[in-house]
């Protein structure tokens, strides 16, 4: 599962916040077919971590541009 954000900085901030909550994530390039503006970076997480990631984004003021699943990862 991917969460697209506005900038690489926001992706890194979210990764750090999630790490502090014990949730694994990775900053990855957003596949072109899913890009919705921004810098082209997303946070890759497990599907079960989605609600925690959305909560983390709210806590640190990160705007989520989109959430999507991908079968090729």
C-alpha positions as CSV (number, residue, x, y, z in Angstrom):
1,X,0.0,0.0,0.0
2,X,1.3,3.5,-0.8
3,X,0.5,6.9,0.6
4,X,1.5,9.8,-1.6
5,X,2.5,13.0,0.0
6,X,3.5,16.5,-1.2
7,X,7.3,16.3,-0.7
8,X,10.2,14.0,0.1
9,X,10.6,15.9,3.4
10,X,7.0,15.0,4.4
11,X,7.6,11.3,3.4
12,X,10.7,11.2,5.6
13,X,8.9,12.9,8.5
14,X,6.1,10.4,8.3
15,X,8.5,7.5,8.2
16,X,10.2,8.7,11.3
17,X,6.9,9.2,13.1
18,X,5.8,5.7,12.1
19,X,9.1,4.2,13.2
20,X,8.5,5.8,16.6
21,X,5.2,3.9,16.8
22,X,6.9,0.6,15.8
23,X,5.5,0.6,12.3
24,X,7.7,-0.3,9.3
25,X,7.6,1.9,6.2
26,X,9.7,2.9,3.3
27,X,10.0,6.1,1.2
28,X,9.7,5.1,-2.5
29,X,9.1,6.8,-5.8
30,X,5.4,6.9,-6.8
31,X,4.7,4.9,-10.0
32,X,3.8,7.4,-12.7
33,X,0.3,6.1,-13.2
34,X,-0.6,7.0,-9.6
35,X,1.1,10.4,-9.3
36,X,-1.3,13.2,-8.3
37,X,1.1,16.1,-8.2
38,X,3.7,16.7,-5.5
39,X,7.3,15.4,-5.7
40,X,6.5,11.9,-6.8
41,X,7.4,10.2,-3.6
42,X,5.2,7.9,-1.4
43,X,5.4,6.0,1.8
44,X,5.0,2.3,1.4
45,X,3.3,0.6,4.3
46,X,1.3,-2.6,5.1
47,X,-2.4,-2.3,4.6
48,X,-3.0,-3.0,8.3
49,X,-0.9,0.2,9.1
50,X,-3.1,2.5,7.1
51,X,-5.1,4.0,9.9
52,X,-2.0,4.5,12.0
53,X,-0.3,6.2,9.1
54,X,-3.3,8.5,8.5
55,X,-3.3,9.4,12.2
56,X,0.5,10.1,12.1
57,X,0.0,12.4,9.1
58,X,-2.7,14.4,11.0
59,X,-0.4,14.6,14.1
60,X,2.5,16.2,12.2
61,X,0.4,18.2,9.7
62,X,1.2,16.2,6.5
63,X,-1.4,16.4,3.7
64,X,-2.0,13.0,2.0
65,X,-2.4,13.4,-1.8
66,X,-3.6,9.8,-2.3
67,X,-3.7,6.3,-1.1
68,X,-3.4,3.3,-3.4
69,X,-2.6,-0.4,-3.7
70,X,-0.3,-1.9,-6.2
71,X,-0.2,-5.5,-7.4
72,X,3.3,-5.3,-8.8
73,X,5.1,-4.7,-5.5
